[in-house]
Amino acid sequence: MDLEVTPALTIPASELGWRFSRSSGPGGQHVNTSDSRTELSWDVARSAALSDSQRQILLTRLGPRLVSGVITVTASERRSQLRNREIAVAKLAAKVAEALAPEPAARRATRPTKGSVRRRLAAKERRSTTKRQRQRPATEQ
């Protein structure tokens, strides 16, 4: 089954590498006998599904997650290997789609409005008064 990341990018199933192992943690006898932990790997550097610009973007943005140009996601949340496969596929698709998404527009700094400044200072004054009233009265000498 091919993995559709975006309408413009579909990763062929032949490029996906699967590994299964035993999950850690509690689970009784079931966890000791079944290989339900799933690892899904995809070689970004050598993928034929990517254009050169997409490859460059992914290698740059996913750089810390890549090992020799390969991204690996794991899933061991469920007891079922099938469910963990589905979760791993969703995780990989989300990571790749997020990395390929265009950068958001830079925020333009603006000044706070007079009303918001006034409300902030009034709230600080109220808080200051409340804390001042909690203190012990000063002893007069």
A tleap script that builds the chain and sets N, CA, C and O, in Angstrom:
source leaprc.protein.ff14SB
mol = sequence {
  NMET ASP LEU GLU VAL THR PRO ALA LEU THR
  ILE PRO ALA SER GLU LEU GLY TRP ARG PHE
  SER ARG SER SER GLY PRO GLY GLY GLN HIE
  VAL ASN THR SER ASP SER ARG THR GLU LEU
  SER TRP ASP VAL ALA ARG SER ALA ALA LEU
  SER ASP SER GLN ARG GLN ILE LEU LEU THR
  ARG LEU GLY PRO ARG LEU VAL SER GLY VAL
  ILE THR VAL THR ALA SER GLU ARG ARG SER
  GLN LEU ARG ASN ARG GLU ILE ALA VAL ALA
  LYS LEU ALA ALA LYS VAL ALA GLU ALA LEU
  ALA PRO GLU PRO ALA ALA ARG ARG ALA THR
  ARG PRO THR LYS GLY SER VAL ARG ARG ARG
  LEU ALA ALA LYS GLU ARG ARG SER THR THR
  LYS ARG GLN ARG GLN ARG PRO ALA THR GLU
  CGLN
}
set mol.1.N position { 0.843 -1.173 0.000 }
set mol.1.CA position { 0.000 0.000 0.000 }
set mol.1.C position { 0.890 1.237 0.000 }
set mol.1.O position { 1.756 1.386 0.862 }
set mol.2.N position { 0.678 2.107 -0.951 }
set mol.2.CA position { 1.439 3.339 -1.068 }
set mol.2.C position { 0.980 4.329 0.006 }
set mol.2.O position { -0.169 4.294 0.447 }
set mol.3.N position { 1.877 5.195 0.413 }
set mol.3.CA position { 1.588 6.174 1.452 }
set mol.3.C position { 1.405 7.549 0.821 }
set mol.3.O position { 2.357 8.125 0.293 }
set mol.4.N position { 0.179 8.078 0.875 }
set mol.4.CA position { -0.095 9.403 0.323 }
set mol.4.C position { 0.148 10.444 1.405 }
set mol.4.O position { -0.604 10.524 2.376 }
set mol.5.N position { 1.180 11.230 1.241 }
set mol.5.CA position { 1.547 12.256 2.212 }
set mol.5.C position { 0.770 13.530 1.924 }
set mol.5.O position { 0.112 14.076 2.810 }
set mol.6.N position { 0.845 14.000 0.691 }
set mol.6.CA position { 0.083 15.148 0.218 }
set mol.6.C position { -0.446 14.764 -1.161 }
set mol.6.O position { -0.013 13.759 -1.723 }
set mol.7.N position { -1.369 15.539 -1.714 }
set mol.7.CA position { -1.833 15.219 -3.065 }
set mol.7.C position { -0.693 15.201 -4.087 }
set mol.7.O position { -0.787 14.525 -5.111 }
set mol.8.N position { 0.373 15.937 -3.810 }
set mol.8.CA position { 1.493 16.002 -4.751 }
set mol.8.C position { 2.571 14.956 -4.471 }
set mol.8.O position { 3.459 14.757 -5.301 }
set mol.9.N position { 2.512 14.285 -3.322 }
set mol.9.CA position { 3.564 13.332 -2.952 }
set mol.9.C position { 2.966 12.033 -2.435 }
set mol.9.O position { 2.225 12.016 -1.452 }
set mol.10.N position { 3.303 10.956 -3.115 }
set mol.10.CA position { 2.922 9.623 -2.675 }
set mol.10.C position { 4.184 8.773 -2.622 }
set mol.10.O position { 4.924 8.671 -3.600 }
set mol.11.N position { 4.415 8.167 -1.462 }
set mol.11.CA position { 5.602 7.325 -1.283 }
set mol.11.C position { 5.220 5.899 -1.654 }
set mol.11.O position { 4.288 5.348 -1.067 }
set mol.12.N position { 5.915 5.280 -2.619 }
set mol.12.CA position { 5.590 3.908 -2.986 }
set mol.12.C position { 5.916 2.947 -1.842 }
set mol.12.O position { 6.866 3.162 -1.089 }
set mol.13.N position { 5.132 1.904 -1.722 }
set mol.13.CA position { 5.324 0.913 -0.656 }
set mol.13.C position { 6.684 0.239 -0.752 }
set mol.13.O position { 7.219 -0.215 0.259 }
set mol.14.N position { 7.250 0.166 -1.950 }
set mol.14.CA position { 8.546 -0.489 -2.126 }
set mol.14.C position { 9.680 0.288 -1.451 }
set mol.14.O position { 10.733 -0.289 -1.178 }
set mol.15.N position { 9.487 1.587 -1.174 }
set mol.15.CA position { 10.518 2.397 -0.539 }
set mol.15.C position { 10.427 2.380 0.980 }
set mol.15.O position { 11.320 2.884 1.661 }
set mol.16.N position { 9.362 1.808 1.510 }
set mol.16.CA position { 9.175 1.768 2.959 }
set mol.16.C position { 9.779 0.490 3.529 }
set mol.16.O position { 9.579 -0.595 2.984 }
set mol.17.N position { 10.511 0.622 4.620 }
set mol.17.CA position { 11.112 -0.542 5.271 }
set mol.17.C position { 10.463 -0.773 6.620 }
set mol.17.O position { 10.331 0.154 7.419 }
set mol.18.N position { 10.053 -2.019 6.878 }
set mol.18.CA position { 9.370 -2.370 8.119 }
set mol.18.C position { 10.262 -3.256 8.974 }
set mol.18.O position { 10.973 -4.118 8.457 }
set mol.19.N position { 10.219 -3.037 10.299 }
set mol.19.CA position { 10.854 -3.932 11.269 }
set mol.19.C position { 9.912 -4.097 12.440 }
set mol.19.O position { 9.228 -3.156 12.843 }
set mol.20.N position { 9.885 -5.290 12.978 }
set mol.20.CA position { 8.995 -5.570 14.102 }
set mol.20.C position { 9.805 -6.169 15.237 }
set mol.20.O position { 10.724 -6.956 15.012 }
set mol.21.N position { 9.455 -5.789 16.452 }
set mol.21.CA position { 10.137 -6.329 17.623 }
set mol.21.C position { 9.152 -6.349 18.788 }
set mol.21.O position { 8.011 -5.905 18.667 }
set mol.22.N position { 9.611 -6.865 19.896 }
set mol.22.CA position { 8.734 -6.947 21.067 }
set mol.22.C position { 8.658 -5.593 21.752 }
set mol.22.O position { 9.661 -4.896 21.902 }
set mol.23.N position { 7.463 -5.241 22.159 }
set mol.23.CA position { 7.256 -3.979 22.865 }
set mol.23.C position { 7.758 -4.099 24.290 }
set mol.23.O position { 7.807 -5.192 24.855 }
set mol.24.N position { 8.133 -2.959 24.870 }
set mol.24.CA position { 8.536 -2.958 26.266 }
set mol.24.C position { 7.330 -2.628 27.132 }
set mol.24.O position { 6.261 -2.291 26.624 }
set mol.25.N position { 7.511 -2.727 28.418 }
set mol.25.CA position { 6.465 -2.341 29.347 }
set mol.25.C position { 5.548 -3.478 29.719 }
set mol.25.O position { 5.765 -4.617 29.305 }
set mol.26.N position { 4.503 -3.175 30.516 }
set mol.26.CA position { 3.601 -4.210 30.995 }
set mol.26.C position { 2.752 -4.790 29.872 }
set mol.26.O position { 2.606 -4.176 28.815 }
set mol.27.N position { 2.205 -5.948 30.099 }
set mol.27.CA position { 1.365 -6.575 29.086 }
set mol.27.C position { 1.191 -8.050 29.332 }
set mol.27.O position { 0.475 -8.718 28.586 }
set mol.28.N position { 1.823 -8.574 30.351 }
set mol.28.CA position { 1.637 -9.979 30.685 }
set mol.28.C position { 2.273 -10.898 29.667 }
set mol.28.O position { 3.277 -10.559 29.041 }
set mol.29.N position { 1.680 -12.059 29.512 }
set mol.29.CA position { 2.256 -13.077 28.637 }
set mol.29.C position { 2.201 -12.677 27.171 }
set mol.29.O position { 3.043 -13.096 26.377 }
set mol.30.N position { 1.217 -11.873 26.814 }
set mol.30.CA position { 1.043 -11.492 25.406 }
set mol.30.C position { 2.270 -10.745 24.878 }
set mol.30.O position { 2.723 -10.993 23.760 }
set mol.31.N position { 2.807 -9.822 25.701 }
set mol.31.CA position { 3.907 -8.979 25.227 }
set mol.31.C position { 5.180 -9.790 25.012 }
set mol.31.O position { 6.038 -9.393 24.223 }
set mol.32.N position { 5.312 -10.906 25.693 }
set mol.32.CA position { 6.517 -11.716 25.569 }
set mol.32.C position { 6.520 -12.603 24.329 }
set mol.32.O position { 7.553 -13.175 23.980 }
set mol.33.N position { 5.387 -12.720 23.669 }
set mol.33.CA position { 5.300 -13.644 22.546 }
set mol.33.C position { 5.040 -12.977 21.206 }
set mol.33.O position { 5.211 -13.609 20.164 }
set mol.34.N position { 4.632 -11.715 21.209 }
set mol.34.CA position { 4.266 -11.096 19.929 }
set mol.34.C position { 5.177 -9.921 19.611 }
set mol.34.O position { 5.583 -9.173 20.501 }
set mol.35.N position { 5.490 -9.770 18.344 }
set mol.35.CA position { 6.308 -8.665 17.868 }
set mol.35.C position { 5.388 -7.535 17.427 }
set mol.35.O position { 5.134 -7.362 16.235 }
set mol.36.N position { 4.889 -6.766 18.393 }
set mol.36.CA position { 3.906 -5.739 18.049 }
set mol.36.C position { 4.534 -4.357 17.870 }
set mol.36.O position { 3.905 -3.486 17.269 }
set mol.37.N position { 5.740 -4.126 18.366 }
set mol.37.CA position { 6.410 -2.836 18.169 }
set mol.37.C position { 6.812 -2.716 16.705 }
set mol.37.O position { 7.394 -3.640 16.137 }
set mol.38.N position { 6.501 -1.580 16.101 }
set mol.38.CA position { 6.701 -1.391 14.667 }
set mol.38.C position { 7.653 -0.239 14.406 }
set mol.38.O position { 7.522 0.832 14.999 }
set mol.39.N position { 8.613 -0.461 13.515 }
set mol.39.CA position { 9.509 0.595 13.042 }
set mol.39.C position { 9.315 0.732 11.539 }
set mol.39.O position { 9.388 -0.245 10.795 }
set mol.40.N position { 9.069 1.954 11.112 }
set mol.40.CA position { 8.887 2.243 9.701 }
set mol.40.C position { 10.001 3.186 9.259 }
set mol.40.O position { 10.170 4.260 9.836 }
set mol.41.N position { 10.767 2.789 8.233 }
set mol.41.CA position { 11.891 3.588 7.743 }
set mol.41.C position { 11.659 3.980 6.297 }
set mol.41.O position { 11.049 3.250 5.517 }
set mol.42.N position { 12.170 5.168 5.964 }
set mol.42.CA position { 12.078 5.653 4.583 }
set mol.42.C position { 13.354 6.420 4.266 }
set mol.42.O position { 13.746 7.321 5.007 }
set mol.43.N position { 13.997 6.057 3.163 }
set mol.43.CA position { 15.243 6.683 2.756 }
set mol.43.C position { 14.929 7.945 1.958 }
set mol.43.O position { 14.609 7.886 0.771 }
set mol.44.N position { 15.028 9.084 2.634 }
set mol.44.CA position { 14.725 10.373 2.007 }
set mol.44.C position { 15.769 10.706 0.942 }
set mol.44.O position { 15.435 11.229 -0.121 }
set mol.45.N position { 17.028 10.400 1.234 }
set mol.45.CA position { 18.116 10.788 0.337 }
set mol.45.C position { 18.052 10.086 -1.014 }
set mol.45.O position { 18.470 10.658 -2.021 }
set mol.46.N position { 17.538 8.864 -1.056 }
set mol.46.CA position { 17.530 8.094 -2.311 }
set mol.46.C position { 16.133 7.846 -2.881 }
set mol.46.O position { 15.978 7.045 -3.803 }
set mol.47.N position { 15.137 8.508 -2.355 }
set mol.47.CA position { 13.768 8.265 -2.792 }
set mol.47.C position { 13.527 8.782 -4.205 }
set mol.47.O position { 13.918 9.897 -4.549 }
set mol.48.N position { 12.878 7.952 -5.016 }
set mol.48.CA position { 12.534 8.344 -6.381 }
set mol.48.C position { 11.238 9.146 -6.421 }
set mol.48.O position { 10.911 9.747 -7.444 }
set mol.49.N position { 10.497 9.159 -5.310 }
set mol.49.CA position { 9.206 9.849 -5.267 }
set mol.49.C position { 9.359 11.355 -5.092 }
set mol.49.O position { 8.405 12.107 -5.292 }
set mol.50.N position { 10.556 11.795 -4.720 }
set mol.50.CA position { 10.772 13.209 -4.429 }
set mol.50.C position { 11.423 13.945 -5.591 }
set mol.50.O position { 12.242 13.388 -6.321 }
set mol.51.N position { 11.042 15.204 -5.747 }
set mol.51.CA position { 11.772 16.064 -6.679 }
set mol.51.C position { 13.029 16.555 -5.950 }
set mol.51.O position { 13.144 16.397 -4.735 }
set mol.52.N position { 13.948 17.137 -6.678 }
set mol.52.CA position { 15.186 17.610 -6.055 }
set mol.52.C position { 14.913 18.688 -5.006 }
set mol.52.O position { 15.552 18.708 -3.953 }
set mol.53.N position { 13.965 19.584 -5.292 }
set mol.53.CA position { 13.663 20.648 -4.327 }
set mol.53.C position { 13.019 20.070 -3.063 }
set mol.53.O position { 13.349 20.488 -1.953 }
set mol.54.N position { 12.095 19.102 -3.229 }
set mol.54.CA position { 11.473 18.459 -2.064 }
set mol.54.C position { 12.520 17.726 -1.228 }
set mol.54.O position { 12.504 17.799 0.001 }
set mol.55.N position { 13.424 17.024 -1.895 }
set mol.55.CA position { 14.474 16.284 -1.196 }
set mol.55.C position { 15.338 17.235 -0.373 }
set mol.55.O position { 15.662 16.954 0.780 }
set mol.56.N position { 15.710 18.371 -0.983 }
set mol.56.CA position { 16.551 19.340 -0.285 }
set mol.56.C position { 15.840 19.907 0.939 }
set mol.56.O position { 16.445 20.055 2.001 }
set mol.57.N position { 14.555 20.222 0.789 }
set mol.57.CA position { 13.763 20.751 1.909 }
set mol.57.C position { 13.697 19.726 3.032 }
set mol.57.O position { 13.906 20.066 4.197 }
set mol.58.N position { 13.405 18.466 2.689 }
set mol.58.CA position { 13.293 17.424 3.713 }
set mol.58.C position { 14.624 17.166 4.400 }
set mol.58.O position { 14.670 17.009 5.620 }
set mol.59.N position { 15.703 17.119 3.635 }
set mol.59.CA position { 17.008 16.878 4.242 }
set mol.59.C position { 17.388 18.011 5.190 }
set mol.59.O position { 18.038 17.777 6.209 }
set mol.60.N position { 16.989 19.227 4.862 }
set mol.60.CA position { 17.300 20.371 5.717 }
set mol.60.C position { 16.436 20.368 6.971 }
set mol.60.O position { 16.949 20.472 8.085 }
set mol.61.N position { 15.124 20.248 6.785 }
set mol.61.CA position { 14.205 20.377 7.931 }
set mol.61.C position { 14.173 19.142 8.822 }
set mol.61.O position { 13.951 19.261 10.027 }
set mol.62.N position { 14.389 17.968 8.257 }
set mol.62.CA position { 14.384 16.747 9.060 }
set mol.62.C position { 15.789 16.330 9.472 }
set mol.62.O position { 15.974 15.256 10.043 }
set mol.63.N position { 16.772 17.164 9.188 }
set mol.63.CA position { 18.172 16.842 9.443 }
set mol.63.C position { 18.466 16.153 10.759 }
set mol.63.O position { 19.098 15.097 10.753 }
set mol.64.N position { 18.033 16.707 11.907 }
set mol.64.CA position { 18.343 16.065 13.186 }
set mol.64.C position { 17.694 14.686 13.360 }
set mol.64.O position { 18.194 13.868 14.131 }
set mol.65.N position { 16.606 14.422 12.664 }
set mol.65.CA position { 15.918 13.128 12.787 }
set mol.65.C position { 16.473 12.066 11.842 }
set mol.65.O position { 16.184 10.880 12.003 }
set mol.66.N position { 17.258 12.480 10.872 }
set mol.66.CA position { 17.743 11.551 9.855 }
set mol.66.C position { 19.039 10.878 10.297 }
set mol.66.O position { 19.896 11.500 10.925 }
set mol.67.N position { 19.163 9.608 9.961 }
set mol.67.CA position { 20.402 8.856 10.161 }
set mol.67.C position { 20.800 8.334 8.792 }
set mol.67.O position { 20.140 7.448 8.248 }
set mol.68.N position { 21.865 8.868 8.235 }
set mol.68.CA position { 22.327 8.527 6.886 }
set mol.68.C position { 21.236 8.738 5.840 }
set mol.68.O position { 21.116 7.955 4.898 }
set mol.69.N position { 20.444 9.790 6.005 }
set mol.69.CA position { 19.393 10.118 5.044 }
set mol.69.C position { 18.120 9.316 5.207 }
set mol.69.O position { 17.232 9.399 4.358 }
set mol.70.N position { 18.003 8.533 6.285 }
set mol.70.CA position { 16.830 7.681 6.507 }
set mol.70.C position { 16.079 8.183 7.736 }
set mol.70.O position { 16.675 8.399 8.791 }
set mol.71.N position { 14.766 8.367 7.591 }
set mol.71.CA position { 13.929 8.739 8.725 }
set mol.71.C position { 13.219 7.479 9.222 }
set mol.71.O position { 12.719 6.684 8.427 }
set mol.72.N position { 13.182 7.307 10.535 }
set mol.72.CA position { 12.557 6.137 11.141 }
set mol.72.C position { 11.569 6.598 12.201 }
set mol.72.O position { 11.894 7.436 13.042 }
set mol.73.N position { 10.356 6.045 12.158 }
set mol.73.CA position { 9.361 6.298 13.199 }
set mol.73.C position { 8.982 4.966 13.824 }
set mol.73.O position { 8.970 3.933 13.155 }
set mol.74.N position { 8.671 5.001 15.114 }
set mol.74.CA position { 8.289 3.775 15.812 }
set mol.74.C position { 6.911 3.957 16.418 }
set mol.74.O position { 6.477 5.071 16.710 }
set mol.75.N position { 6.240 2.838 16.598 }
set mol.75.CA position { 4.928 2.828 17.243 }
set mol.75.C position { 4.814 1.567 18.077 }
set mol.75.O position { 4.986 0.457 17.575 }
set mol.76.N position { 4.523 1.751 19.354 }
set mol.76.CA position { 4.296 0.590 20.231 }
set mol.76.C position { 3.166 0.892 21.198 }
set mol.76.O position { 3.107 0.325 22.289 }
set mol.77.N position { 2.261 1.793 20.796 }
set mol.77.CA position { 1.183 2.222 21.676 }
set mol.77.C position { 0.123 1.143 21.867 }
set mol.77.O position { -0.476 1.050 22.938 }
set mol.78.N position { -0.114 0.335 20.849 }
set mol.78.CA position { -1.180 -0.662 20.893 }
set mol.78.C position { -0.610 -2.065 21.025 }
set mol.78.O position { 0.575 -2.293 20.784 }
set mol.79.N position { -1.465 -2.999 21.408 }
set mol.79.CA position { -1.033 -4.393 21.527 }
set mol.79.C position { -1.012 -5.081 20.164 }
set mol.79.O position { -0.329 -6.088 19.975 }
set mol.80.N position { -1.761 -4.532 19.229 }
set mol.80.CA position { -1.874 -5.151 17.918 }
set mol.80.C position { -0.812 -4.609 16.963 }
set mol.80.O position { -0.612 -3.398 16.872 }
set mol.81.N position { -0.138 -5.505 16.256 }
set mol.81.CA position { 0.856 -5.081 15.271 }
set mol.81.C position { 0.186 -4.277 14.153 }
set mol.81.O position { 0.755 -3.301 13.665 }
set mol.82.N position { -1.002 -4.678 13.753 }
set mol.82.CA position { -1.716 -3.975 12.684 }
set mol.82.C position { -1.999 -2.528 13.072 }
set mol.82.O position { -1.786 -1.617 12.273 }
set mol.83.N position { -2.482 -2.312 14.304 }
set mol.83.CA position { -2.758 -0.943 14.754 }
set mol.83.C position { -1.461 -0.130 14.827 }
set mol.83.O position { -1.442 1.047 14.467 }
set mol.84.N position { -0.379 -0.762 15.295 }
set mol.84.CA position { 0.901 -0.054 15.369 }
set mol.84.C position { 1.427 0.279 13.980 }
set mol.84.O position { 2.076 1.309 13.800 }
set mol.85.N position { 1.159 -0.574 12.993 }
set mol.85.CA position { 1.532 -0.268 11.607 }
set mol.85.C position { 0.794 0.980 11.131 }
set mol.85.O position { 1.391 1.868 10.524 }
set mol.86.N position { -0.498 1.041 11.409 }
set mol.86.CA position { -1.308 2.188 10.990 }
set mol.86.C position { -0.820 3.469 11.667 }
set mol.86.O position { -0.754 4.525 11.037 }
set mol.87.N position { -0.480 3.368 12.952 }
set mol.87.CA position { 0.007 4.539 13.690 }
set mol.87.C position { 1.345 5.000 13.122 }
set mol.87.O position { 1.568 6.200 12.962 }
set mol.88.N position { 2.240 4.054 12.815 }
set mol.88.CA position { 3.557 4.403 12.267 }
set mol.88.C position { 3.411 5.091 10.911 }
set mol.88.O position { 4.108 6.068 10.635 }
set mol.89.N position { 2.519 4.592 10.071 }
set mol.89.CA position { 2.286 5.212 8.758 }
set mol.89.C position { 1.770 6.634 8.942 }
set mol.89.O position { 2.208 7.548 8.242 }
set mol.90.N position { 0.840 6.827 9.880 }
set mol.90.CA position { 0.296 8.163 10.126 }
set mol.90.C position { 1.375 9.108 10.659 }
set mol.90.O position { 1.428 10.276 10.271 }
set mol.91.N position { 2.233 8.603 11.546 }
set mol.91.CA position { 3.315 9.437 12.083 }
set mol.91.C position { 4.282 9.877 10.987 }
set mol.91.O position { 4.670 11.043 10.924 }
set mol.92.N position { 4.667 8.937 10.126 }
set mol.92.CA position { 5.597 9.277 9.041 }
set mol.92.C position { 4.976 10.300 8.097 }
set mol.92.O position { 5.622 11.277 7.718 }
set mol.93.N position { 3.725 10.072 7.721 }
set mol.93.CA position { 3.044 11.003 6.812 }
set mol.93.C position { 2.957 12.393 7.441 }
set mol.93.O position { 3.163 13.395 6.756 }
set mol.94.N position { 2.655 12.463 8.736 }
set mol.94.CA position { 2.539 13.757 9.408 }
set mol.94.C position { 3.883 14.472 9.460 }
set mol.94.O position { 3.946 15.680 9.228 }
set mol.95.N position { 4.958 13.748 9.759 }
set mol.95.CA position { 6.285 14.369 9.849 }
set mol.95.C position { 6.729 14.903 8.484 }
set mol.95.O position { 7.252 16.013 8.388 }
set mol.96.N position { 6.521 14.120 7.445 }
set mol.96.CA position { 6.937 14.541 6.105 }
set mol.96.C position { 6.077 15.715 5.626 }
set mol.96.O position { 6.598 16.674 5.056 }
set mol.97.N position { 4.764 15.641 5.857 }
set mol.97.CA position { 3.878 16.732 5.434 }
set mol.97.C position { 4.212 18.021 6.173 }
set mol.97.O position { 4.188 19.101 5.581 }
set mol.98.N position { 4.521 17.916 7.456 }
set mol.98.CA position { 4.879 19.096 8.239 }
set mol.98.C position { 6.181 19.710 7.734 }
set mol.98.O position { 6.315 20.933 7.674 }
set mol.99.N position { 7.134 18.860 7.374 }
set mol.99.CA position { 8.416 19.362 6.880 }
set mol.99.C position { 8.273 20.006 5.502 }
set mol.99.O position { 8.994 20.952 5.185 }
set mol.100.N position { 7.351 19.505 4.685 }
set mol.100.CA position { 7.162 20.051 3.339 }
set mol.100.C position { 6.255 21.279 3.312 }
set mol.100.O position { 6.190 21.981 2.303 }
set mol.101.N position { 5.553 21.540 4.417 }
set mol.101.CA position { 4.634 22.683 4.451 }
set mol.101.C position { 5.429 23.976 4.315 }
set mol.101.O position { 6.543 24.076 4.829 }
set mol.102.N position { 4.864 24.965 3.626 }
set mol.102.CA position { 5.590 26.232 3.467 }
set mol.102.C position { 5.753 26.940 4.810 }
set mol.102.O position { 4.946 26.775 5.724 }
set mol.103.N position { 6.813 27.728 4.901 }
set mol.103.CA position { 7.069 28.486 6.124 }
set mol.103.C position { 5.939 29.492 6.333 }
set mol.103.O position { 5.462 30.087 5.367 }
set mol.104.N position { 5.505 29.690 7.575 }
set mol.104.CA position { 4.475 30.710 7.806 }
set mol.104.C position { 5.056 32.108 7.588 }
set mol.104.O position { 6.263 32.321 7.703 }
set mol.105.N position { 4.186 33.036 7.278 }
set mol.105.CA position { 4.634 34.415 7.064 }
set mol.105.C position { 5.223 34.964 8.356 }
set mol.105.O position { 4.725 34.670 9.442 }
set mol.106.N position { 6.267 35.749 8.242 }
set mol.106.CA position { 6.919 36.310 9.416 }
set mol.106.C position { 5.962 37.263 10.126 }
set mol.106.O position { 5.231 38.017 9.484 }
set mol.107.N position { 5.975 37.220 11.442 }
set mol.107.CA position { 5.102 38.089 12.216 }
set mol.107.C position { 5.638 39.506 12.191 }
set mol.107.O position { 6.832 39.748 12.370 }
set mol.108.N position { 4.722 40.435 11.962 }
set mol.108.CA position { 5.095 41.843 11.986 }
set mol.108.C position { 4.768 42.385 13.373 }
set mol.108.O position { 3.614 42.345 13.800 }
set mol.109.N position { 5.758 42.882 14.062 }
set mol.109.CA position { 5.551 43.382 15.410 }
set mol.109.C position { 4.693 44.645 15.377 }
set mol.109.O position { 4.894 45.522 14.537 }
set mol.110.N position { 3.736 44.726 16.299 }
set mol.110.CA position { 2.884 45.908 16.409 }
set mol.110.C position { 2.899 46.375 17.858 }
set mol.110.O position { 3.249 45.610 18.757 }
set mol.111.N position { 2.522 47.617 18.083 }
set mol.111.CA position { 2.472 48.132 19.442 }
set mol.111.C position { 1.156 47.747 20.081 }
set mol.111.O position { 0.138 47.653 19.395 }
set mol.112.N position { 1.159 47.519 21.400 }
set mol.112.CA position { -0.114 47.225 22.075 }
set mol.112.C position { -1.008 48.469 22.061 }
set mol.112.O position { -0.521 49.600 22.050 }
set mol.113.N position { -2.303 48.241 22.063 }
set mol.113.CA position { -3.243 49.366 22.046 }
set mol.113.C position { -3.237 50.061 23.405 }
set mol.113.O position { -2.799 49.494 24.406 }
set mol.114.N position { -3.729 51.297 23.421 }
set mol.114.CA position { -3.783 52.034 24.691 }
set mol.114.C position { -4.697 51.322 25.682 }
set mol.114.O position { -4.418 51.273 26.879 }
set mol.115.N position { -5.786 50.775 25.168 }
set mol.115.CA position { -6.726 50.067 26.050 }
set mol.115.C position { -6.098 48.837 26.684 }
set mol.115.O position { -6.303 48.575 27.869 }
set mol.116.N position { -5.331 48.077 25.897 }
set mol.116.CA position { -4.717 46.867 26.455 }
set mol.116.C position { -3.654 47.224 27.486 }
set mol.116.O position { -3.512 46.531 28.493 }
set mol.117.N position { -2.904 48.300 27.245 }
set mol.117.CA position { -1.906 48.753 28.228 }
set mol.117.C position { -2.613 49.174 29.512 }
set mol.117.O position { -2.189 48.806 30.607 }
set mol.118.N position { -3.700 49.952 29.376 }
set mol.118.CA position { -4.457 50.414 30.536 }
set mol.118.C position { -5.011 49.233 31.337 }
set mol.118.O position { -4.922 49.220 32.565 }
set mol.119.N position { -5.582 48.243 30.645 }
set mol.119.CA position { -6.131 47.066 31.336 }
set mol.119.C position { -5.034 46.279 32.054 }
set mol.119.O position { -5.239 45.800 33.169 }
set mol.120.N position { -3.866 46.147 31.412 }
set mol.120.CA position { -2.764 45.411 32.027 }
set mol.120.C position { -2.284 46.110 33.299 }
set mol.120.O position { -2.064 45.465 34.324 }
set mol.121.N position { -2.124 47.429 33.226 }
set mol.121.CA position { -1.657 48.173 34.396 }
set mol.121.C position { -2.691 48.166 35.520 }
set mol.121.O position { -2.338 48.118 36.698 }
set mol.122.N position { -3.980 48.214 35.144 }
set mol.122.CA position { -5.033 48.157 36.165 }
set mol.122.C position { -5.035 46.792 36.854 }
set mol.122.O position { -5.221 46.713 38.068 }
set mol.123.N position { -4.833 45.734 36.099 }
set mol.123.CA position { -4.785 44.391 36.690 }
set mol.123.C position { -3.585 44.249 37.622 }
set mol.123.O position { -3.685 43.624 38.678 }
set mol.124.N position { -2.439 44.836 37.225 }
set mol.124.CA position { -1.248 44.795 38.082 }
set mol.124.C position { -1.502 45.564 39.381 }
set mol.124.O position { -1.084 45.138 40.457 }
set mol.125.N position { -2.180 46.682 39.268 }
set mol.125.CA position { -2.478 47.485 40.461 }
set mol.125.C position { -3.417 46.734 41.405 }
set mol.125.O position { -3.224 46.752 42.621 }
set mol.126.N position { -4.445 46.066 40.836 }
set mol.126.CA position { -5.375 45.279 41.663 }
set mol.126.C position { -4.630 44.158 42.372 }
set mol.126.O position { -4.853 43.912 43.557 }
set mol.127.N position { -3.759 43.488 41.660 }
set mol.127.CA position { -2.991 42.381 42.236 }
set mol.127.C position { -2.053 42.887 43.333 }
set mol.127.O position { -1.893 42.241 44.369 }
set mol.128.N position { -1.446 44.029 43.100 }
set mol.128.CA position { -0.549 44.635 44.079 }
set mol.128.C position { -1.311 44.986 45.359 }
set mol.128.O position { -0.822 44.748 46.464 }
set mol.129.N position { -2.507 45.551 45.202 }
set mol.129.CA position { -3.329 45.913 46.362 }
set mol.129.C position { -3.713 44.665 47.145 }
set mol.129.O position { -3.642 44.659 48.374 }
set mol.130.N position { -4.115 43.618 46.451 }
set mol.130.CA position { -4.492 42.368 47.117 }
set mol.130.C position { -3.325 41.825 47.932 }
set mol.130.O position { -3.513 41.421 49.079 }
set mol.131.N position { -2.153 41.809 47.374 }
set mol.131.CA position { -0.988 41.272 48.081 }
set mol.131.C position { -0.590 42.186 49.244 }
set mol.131.O position { -0.166 41.703 50.294 }
set mol.132.N position { -0.726 43.498 49.062 }
set mol.132.CA position { -0.394 44.435 50.126 }
set mol.132.C position { -1.323 44.237 51.310 }
set mol.132.O position { -0.882 44.338 52.455 }
set mol.133.N position { -2.608 43.956 51.067 }
set mol.133.CA position { -3.577 43.768 52.142 }
set mol.133.C position { -3.353 42.451 52.890 }
set mol.133.O position { -3.829 42.307 54.016 }
set mol.134.N position { -2.659 41.511 52.311 }
set mol.134.CA position { -2.381 40.231 52.983 }
set mol.134.C position { -1.243 40.355 53.997 }
set mol.134.O position { -1.105 39.499 54.871 }
set mol.135.N position { -0.433 41.395 53.894 }
set mol.135.CA position { 0.706 41.546 54.782 }
set mol.135.C position { 0.271 41.947 56.184 }
set mol.135.O position { -0.810 42.503 56.379 }
set mol.136.N position { 1.138 41.655 57.168 }
set mol.136.CA position { 0.848 42.090 58.545 }
set mol.136.C position { 0.940 43.605 58.607 }
set mol.136.O position { 1.744 44.219 57.905 }
set mol.137.N position { 0.127 44.191 59.437 }
set mol.137.CA position { 0.220 45.662 59.580 }
set mol.137.C position { 1.572 46.047 60.191 }
set mol.137.O position { 2.129 45.320 61.013 }
set mol.138.N position { 2.064 47.171 59.781 }
set mol.138.CA position { 3.337 47.640 60.313 }
set mol.138.C position { 3.157 48.068 61.756 }
set mol.138.O position { 2.175 48.736 62.082 }
set mol.139.N position { 4.089 47.696 62.631 }
set mol.139.CA position { 4.015 48.086 64.045 }
set mol.139.C position { 4.511 49.519 64.182 }
set mol.139.O position { 5.539 49.899 63.621 }
set mol.140.N position { 3.746 50.307 64.948 }
set mol.140.CA position { 4.107 51.711 65.131 }
set mol.140.C position { 4.898 51.851 66.414 }
set mol.140.O position { 4.557 51.223 67.417 }
set mol.141.N position { 5.953 52.663 66.408 }
set mol.141.CA position { 6.780 52.858 67.589 }
set mol.141.C position { 6.890 54.292 67.963 }
set mol.141.O position { 7.557 54.625 68.942 }
savepdb mol mol.pdb
quit
